[in-house]
Amino acid sequence: MYITIPRALIVHFSLIFSQAFGLQECLSDRPGWPTHRTLHVSDKIVVGKYDDEWASALCCVYTHVEVSSSIDFPILELYDGSERKITGSTFSEIASDAMGKICVMSMGSDDCSENSECVDSAFTPADDRAISEVTFVQSADPIFSGELEVVSDDPRFVWLESPLWSTKDNYLLFSDVKWEDSSNNTCGMVWKYDEEQGVQEFLRCAGLAGPGNPPDNLPDLLEAGPNGLIWGWDGEDDLIMCQHGMQRIVRFDVGDVSVSGDITPNRVTVLVDSYNSKKMNGPNDLVLVGEDLYFTDPPFGLQARSTGGSLEHVFKVMPQDGVGVYMMKGEMRNEAPVTPTRVLDLSKPYVEGPNGITVTSNGNIVVSITNFTDPRVEVYSKSGDSWSLSQRMETPYRIEGNFSNFPPLTDGLTYSSDLELLFVAGPGGIYVFSSVTFERLSFLRIDDLTSNCEVGGGYLWITANSRLLRIPLADKKGSTPSSDANRYKQIFW
């Protein structure tokens, strides 16, 4: 039996719940309008100090927050009564997603621009997420030489990943795995940042770019956008990209992307899309080792709205019989798509998967392991024809302050051969390890979900939730992992 509860009754109870949770109440509606936008969230969402700041920020753009026990998923109700789906597992994620959608609407964009000072003032001047400290664990040698800087917290950002620096043209590309199009599909975005132009849209719906039809379950996917980005065999115009939405790896020339952020499908080459005649789970991160392409293939991109983003669910529905690290022979790239070889089987009888990947100059494969009960980084060495676990690097810190309820995520990583350093995005911030001894040298506290990082232009660039950060390096000679990919040619496997 289904019982329909009138919207007015839901609103009445919602107001009671909102007051009980202590959220900031809006005092005004949009000038010239008899009403306001409403963000409806479940009472199961945990609220706290930072939630109140987000609620205040939404008030600035005439959006009231109502907490209800009668809804399961967050909804943004517009002036005309129409609704938009909102994603997120915490109030701050939900509010950020709602703000991003509002600011690209016709009236919403005016509200956001006209009331930007009000939005900024809703948050504490020293936003806890931007407060950082560099803790030297093993060494006093300076790794960073200045303050952590918030380069951009553009309200259009949702979940940022995989920064990639262009040494040739001095710009940064980075993925947005959860960016939504006008149909609310999380087809993703590749953003571009440079000092002159700031943040620009580079490639829209990047998780679907290229030949082939989108997956039938696209409306249900939470992370159908792009993820790992590296420069390819032909240098810094040759982009190789992981696509969660299409569960594959593609390659294209950045010059083929139009100024409007589109690319003709036949200008995109599919490099890898299957193994053992089954679709890949969802290539996540990748690295060139000489001519060969190594990548991780966890099922994280299969998270669904209908299951609340359950990781247990994605490991049940993934097409492959396990997770691991794969290798595509580079000499076969002109015959793509190519069937890769599984180099490492990292399957476990519980929810755990490989995430970021790199290879050091001495031939070790370094993989970050996403496991919320045992976050870590693993190093694999080769003896003969077999690989074995040779080192385990711990990521012991945790997020403190307003985001302490976020899970301990070990995500992306990057390697600088010039500095002989590994930078790992892990619980609480950035971990710095020696790539020779694998000792932990320092820890950069960020206190937010930190997804990935990249060395380039004298900085360490960091994607942290919905913000792009950077911190200057003490040694400016550090190159990007991808720009010196040929360094691996001396490794004979």
C-alpha positions in Angstrom: 0.0 0.0 0.0 1.3 3.5 -0.9 0.2 6.5 1.0 0.7 9.9 -0.6 1.5 12.7 2.0 0.5 16.2 0.8 3.5 18.5 0.2 2.1 21.1 2.7 2.1 18.5 5.5 5.6 17.4 4.6 6.7 21.1 4.7 5.1 21.5 8.2 6.9 18.6 9.7 10.1 19.6 7.8 10.1 23.0 9.5 9.8 21.3 12.9 12.7 19.0 12.1 14.8 21.8 10.8 14.3 23.8 14.0 15.0 20.8 16.1 18.3 20.2 14.3 19.3 23.9 14.9 19.9 24.8 11.2 20.0 28.4 10.2 16.6 29.6 9.1 16.3 32.0 6.1 14.6 35.3 6.8 13.6 36.3 3.3 12.4 35.1 0.0 13.7 36.1 -3.4 12.8 39.8 -4.1 9.8 39.9 -6.4 8.8 36.3 -5.8 6.3 35.1 -3.2 8.4 32.0 -2.4 11.9 30.5 -2.4 13.8 27.4 -3.4 13.8 24.6 -0.9 16.5 22.0 -0.3 14.8 18.9 1.2 17.1 16.6 3.1 16.5 13.5 5.2 16.7 13.7 9.0 19.2 10.8 8.7 21.8 13.3 7.5 24.1 14.3 10.3 24.1 18.1 11.0 26.7 20.2 12.9 28.6 23.5 12.9 29.6 23.4 9.2 26.1 22.4 8.2 24.8 25.6 9.7 27.3 27.6 7.7 26.2 25.8 4.5 22.5 26.5 5.4 23.4 30.2 5.9 25.1 30.2 2.5 22.1 28.7 0.8 19.9 31.4 2.4 22.0 34.0 0.6 20.7 32.6 -2.7 17.1 32.3 -1.4 17.2 28.6 -0.7 15.7 27.3 2.5 16.8 24.0 4.0 14.1 21.7 5.3 14.9 18.4 7.2 12.3 15.7 6.8 11.8 12.2 8.0 9.6 11.4 4.9 12.2 11.5 2.1 15.1 9.2 1.4 17.1 11.2 -1.1 17.8 15.0 -1.2 15.7 17.1 -3.5 16.0 20.7 -4.6 12.6 22.2 -5.2 12.5 25.2 -7.5 10.2 28.2 -7.6 7.8 26.6 -10.0 7.5 23.4 -8.0 9.8 21.4 -10.3 12.5 19.3 -8.6 16.2 18.5 -9.2 18.0 15.4 -7.9 20.8 16.2 -5.5 23.6 13.9 -4.6 25.8 13.5 -1.5 26.2 11.4 1.6 26.7 14.3 4.1 25.0 17.6 4.4 28.0 19.6 3.2 28.2 17.4 0.1 24.5 17.8 -0.6 24.5 21.6 0.0 27.6 22.0 -2.2 25.9 20.0 -5.0 22.7 22.1 -4.6 24.7 25.4 -4.7 26.5 24.2 -7.8 23.2 23.5 -9.6 21.6 26.8 -8.5 24.6 28.9 -9.7 24.2 27.6 -13.3 20.5 28.2 -13.5 19.2 31.3 -15.2 18.0 33.2 -12.1 20.3 31.2 -9.9 23.4 32.5 -11.6 22.3 36.1 -11.0 21.6 35.2 -7.3 25.0 33.7 -6.9 26.9 36.6 -8.5 24.9 39.4 -6.8 25.2 37.7 -3.4 28.7 36.3 -3.5 29.8 38.4 -0.5 26.9 37.0 1.5 27.8 33.5 0.6 31.5 34.1 1.5 30.6 35.6 4.8 28.5 32.6 5.8 31.6 30.6 6.3 34.1 31.3 9.0 37.0 33.5 7.7 39.4 30.7 8.5 37.5 27.9 6.9 38.7 24.8 8.7 39.2 23.0 5.4 41.8 25.6 4.4 43.8 25.5 7.6 46.8 23.4 7.1 50.0 22.5 8.8 53.1 20.7 7.5 54.2 18.0 10.0 57.7 16.7 9.4 57.7 13.0 10.5 61.1 11.7 9.5 63.0 14.6 8.0 63.5 18.3 8.5 64.5 18.8 4.9 62.1 21.4 3.4 59.7 19.9 1.0 57.2 22.8 0.9 58.1 26.5 0.9 55.0 28.4 1.6 51.3 28.4 2.5 48.6 26.2 1.2 46.5 28.2 -1.2 42.9 27.6 -2.3 43.2 28.2 -6.0 39.5 27.8 -6.7 36.4 26.6 -4.9 34.1 27.3 -7.9 30.5 26.4 -7.0 30.3 24.3 -10.2 32.8 21.8 -8.8 31.4 18.6 -7.3 34.1 15.9 -6.8 37.5 16.8 -8.3 40.2 14.3 -9.3 43.4 13.7 -11.3 45.2 17.0 -11.8 47.6 17.0 -14.8 50.1 19.7 -15.4 51.2 20.9 -18.9 54.8 22.0 -18.7 54.7 23.0 -22.4 51.8 25.4 -22.0 51.6 26.1 -18.2 48.1 25.0 -17.5 46.4 22.4 -15.4 43.7 19.9 -16.4 41.6 18.1 -13.7 38.6 15.8 -13.7 35.2 16.3 -12.1 33.8 12.8 -11.7 30.3 13.9 -10.5 29.6 17.0 -12.6 26.1 16.8 -14.0 24.7 18.0 -17.3 21.3 19.7 -17.8 19.6 16.3 -17.5 21.2 15.6 -14.1 23.4 12.8 -15.5 26.8 12.7 -13.9 28.7 12.6 -17.2 31.5 14.6 -15.7 33.8 17.4 -16.8 37.5 18.0 -17.5 38.3 21.5 -16.1 41.2 23.7 -17.2 43.1 26.2 -15.1 45.7 28.8 -16.0 46.9 32.0 -14.3 45.4 34.3 -17.0 42.0 32.7 -17.6 41.4 31.1 -14.3 39.0 28.1 -14.3 37.4 27.2 -17.6 35.3 24.3 -18.9 37.5 22.2 -21.1 35.6 19.0 -22.0 31.9 18.6 -21.0 30.5 15.1 -20.4 34.1 13.8 -20.6 33.0 10.4 -19.0 31.1 9.7 -22.2 33.2 11.3 -24.9 34.0 9.3 -27.9 32.2 6.5 -29.9 29.4 4.4 -28.5 26.2 4.9 -26.7 26.0 5.9 -23.0 25.2 3.1 -20.6 21.5 2.3 -20.1 21.8 3.0 -16.3 23.4 6.4 -16.8 20.7 8.3 -14.8 21.4 6.1 -11.8 25.2 6.4 -11.8 26.8 8.7 -9.2 30.2 8.9 -10.8 30.0 8.5 -14.6 32.6 11.2 -15.3 36.3 11.0 -16.2 39.0 10.1 -13.7 42.7 9.4 -14.4 44.5 11.8 -16.9 48.0 11.4 -18.3 49.9 12.7 -21.3 50.4 10.0 -23.9 53.0 8.7 -26.3 53.1 11.8 -28.5 53.6 14.3 -25.7 51.6 16.9 -24.0 48.9 17.3 -26.6 48.1 13.6 -26.5 45.7 13.0 -23.6 44.9 9.6 -22.2 41.8 9.5 -20.0 39.9 6.9 -17.8 36.1 7.0 -18.3 33.9 5.7 -15.5 30.7 6.1 -17.5 31.9 4.0 -20.4 34.2 1.7 -18.3 37.2 2.2 -20.6 40.3 4.2 -21.5 40.4 6.6 -24.4 42.9 8.8 -26.1 42.6 12.1 -28.1 44.4 15.2 -29.1 43.5 18.2 -26.9 43.5 20.4 -30.0 40.5 18.5 -31.2 38.4 19.8 -28.3 36.2 22.7 -29.4 36.0 26.0 -27.6 32.5 25.0 -26.5 33.9 22.0 -24.7 33.0 19.2 -27.1 34.8 16.7 -29.2 33.7 14.8 -32.3 33.3 11.1 -31.4 35.5 9.8 -34.2 38.4 11.9 -33.0 38.5 9.8 -29.8 40.3 6.4 -29.8 39.2 3.7 -27.5 42.4 2.1 -26.1 41.0 -0.5 -23.7 37.4 -1.5 -22.9 37.4 -5.2 -22.0 39.2 -8.1 -20.5 38.3 -11.8 -21.1 35.4 -10.6 -23.3 33.8 -8.6 -20.4 33.7 -4.9 -19.9 36.3 -3.4 -17.6 35.0 -2.6 -14.1 36.0 1.1 -14.5 39.6 2.1 -15.2 40.5 4.6 -12.4 44.2 5.7 -12.7 47.0 5.1 -15.1 50.7 5.6 -15.8 53.0 5.1 -18.9 56.0 2.9 -18.3 58.1 3.3 -21.4 55.8 2.3 -24.2 53.4 0.3 -22.0 50.3 1.6 -20.2 49.5 0.4 -16.6 46.2 1.1 -15.0 43.9 0.1 -12.0 40.4 -1.2 -12.5 38.3 -1.0 -9.4 34.4 -0.8 -9.6 34.1 2.6 -7.8 32.6 4.2 -10.9 29.6 1.9 -10.7 28.2 3.5 -7.5 24.5 4.1 -7.9 22.0 6.6 -6.7 19.4 3.8 -6.1 21.7 2.1 -3.6 22.9 5.3 -1.9 26.4 4.9 -3.3 26.9 1.5 -1.6 30.5 0.2 -2.2 29.3 -3.3 -1.2 26.9 -3.2 -4.1 29.5 -2.2 -6.8 31.7 -5.2 -5.9 28.6 -7.5 -6.4 27.7 -6.1 -9.8 31.2 -5.4 -11.3 31.6 -7.3 -14.7 35.1 -8.6 -14.0 35.8 -11.5 -11.6 38.1 -9.4 -9.5 40.1 -6.1 -9.2 43.7 -5.5 -10.0 46.4 -3.8 -12.1 46.5 -4.2 -15.9 49.0 -3.5 -18.6 48.4 -2.6 -22.3 51.3 -3.1 -24.6 52.0 0.3 -26.1 53.2 -1.2 -29.4 49.6 -2.3 -30.0 48.2 1.2 -29.6 47.5 1.7 -33.3 45.5 -1.5 -33.3 43.2 -0.4 -30.4 41.1 -1.4 -28.7 43.6 -3.7 -27.1 43.0 -6.5 -24.7 45.3 -5.9 -21.7 47.1 -8.3 -19.4 46.3 -8.5 -15.7 49.6 -7.9 -14.0 48.4 -7.9 -10.4 45.3 -9.6 -9.0 44.4 -7.6 -5.9 41.0 -9.2 -5.2 39.9 -9.6 -1.6 36.9 -11.2 0.0 35.8 -7.8 1.3 35.3 -4.3 0.0 38.8 -3.1 -1.1 40.2 -2.0 -4.4 43.3 -0.4 -6.0 43.0 3.3 -6.7 46.0 5.4 -7.6 49.0 4.0 -9.4 52.5 4.9 -10.3 55.8 3.2 -11.1 59.1 4.4 -9.6 62.4 4.7 -11.5 63.7 1.4 -10.0 60.7 -0.5 -11.3 58.4 -0.8 -8.3 54.6 -0.6 -8.9 53.1 1.6 -6.2 49.3 1.3 -5.6 47.1 3.1 -3.2 44.5 0.9 -1.6 41.0 2.2 -0.9 39.8 0.4 2.3 38.1 2.4 4.9 39.1 0.1 7.7 42.7 -0.3 6.5 43.8 2.6 4.2 47.3 2.2 2.9 49.7 2.2 0.0 51.3 -1.0 -1.3 54.6 -1.4 -3.2 55.1 -4.4 -5.6 58.5 -5.6 -6.8 59.2 -8.0 -9.7 61.4 -11.1 -9.4 61.6 -13.1 -12.6 58.1 -13.2 -14.1 56.2 -12.6 -10.9 55.3 -9.7 -8.7 55.1 -9.7 -5.0 54.2 -7.3 -2.2 57.5 -5.8 -0.9 56.5 -2.8 1.1 53.5 -1.4 2.9 53.2 2.4 3.5 50.8 3.5 6.3 48.5 6.5 6.2 47.7 6.8 9.9 46.3 10.3 10.3 42.6 11.1 10.1 40.5 14.1 9.2 40.0 16.4 12.3 37.5 19.1 12.9 34.3 19.7 11.0 34.8 16.8 8.6 35.9 14.2 11.1 33.0 12.0 10.1 34.3 11.6 6.6 35.8 8.1 5.8 39.6 7.6 5.8 40.1 7.6 2.0 43.4 6.7 0.5 43.0 7.8 -3.1 45.4 9.1 -5.8 49.1 9.6 -5.8 51.9 11.0 -7.9 55.7 10.4 -8.3 58.4 12.9 -9.0 61.6 11.2 -10.3 63.6 14.5 -9.9 62.7 14.8 -6.2 62.5 11.0 -5.6 59.3 11.6 -3.7 55.9 10.0 -3.6 53.0 12.3 -2.8 49.9 10.4 -1.6 46.4 11.8 -1.2 45.2 10.0 2.0 43.2 10.4 5.2 43.6 13.9 6.5 45.8 15.3 3.8 48.9 14.6 1.7 51.5 12.1 2.8 55.1 12.4 1.4 57.3 9.3 1.2 60.8 8.7 -0.1 60.5 6.7 -3.3 63.9 5.0 -2.4 63.3 3.9 1.2 59.5 4.4 1.3 59.9 6.2 4.6 57.2 8.8 5.5 58.9 12.2 5.4 56.1 14.6 6.0 52.4 15.1 6.2 50.4 18.1 4.9 47.2 18.4 6.9 44.2 19.5 4.9 41.2 18.0 6.9 39.0 17.3 4.0 38.5 14.4 1.6 41.7 14.6 -0.5 41.5 12.8 -3.8 44.7 13.4 -5.8 47.8 15.5 -6.4 50.3 16.5 -9.1 53.7 18.1 -9.2 54.0 20.9 -11.8 55.1 24.5 -12.3 56.9 24.7 -8.9 53.8 23.6 -7.0 52.1 20.5 -5.6 48.5 20.8 -7.0 45.8 19.1 -4.9 42.2 18.2 -5.5 40.3 18.1 -2.3 36.6 17.3 -2.5 35.2 20.3 -4.4 38.3 22.5 -4.2 41.5 23.0 -6.1 44.5 23.7 -3.9 48.3 24.2 -4.3 51.4 24.7 -2.2 54.8 25.8 -3.4 57.6 23.3 -3.4 61.0 24.1 -1.9 62.7 22.4 -4.8 61.3 23.8 -8.0 63.0 21.3 -10.3 60.3 18.7 -9.7 58.8 17.4 -12.9 55.4 15.9 -13.5 55.1 12.2 -13.5 53.8 12.1 -17.1 56.2 14.6 -18.7 59.2 12.4 -18.0 57.6 9.1 -18.8 60.5 8.0 -21.0 62.6 7.7 -17.9 61.2 4.2 -17.6 62.8 3.0 -20.8 65.8 1.8 -18.9 63.6 -0.7 -17.0 63.6 -4.1 -18.6 60.8 -6.3 -17.4 
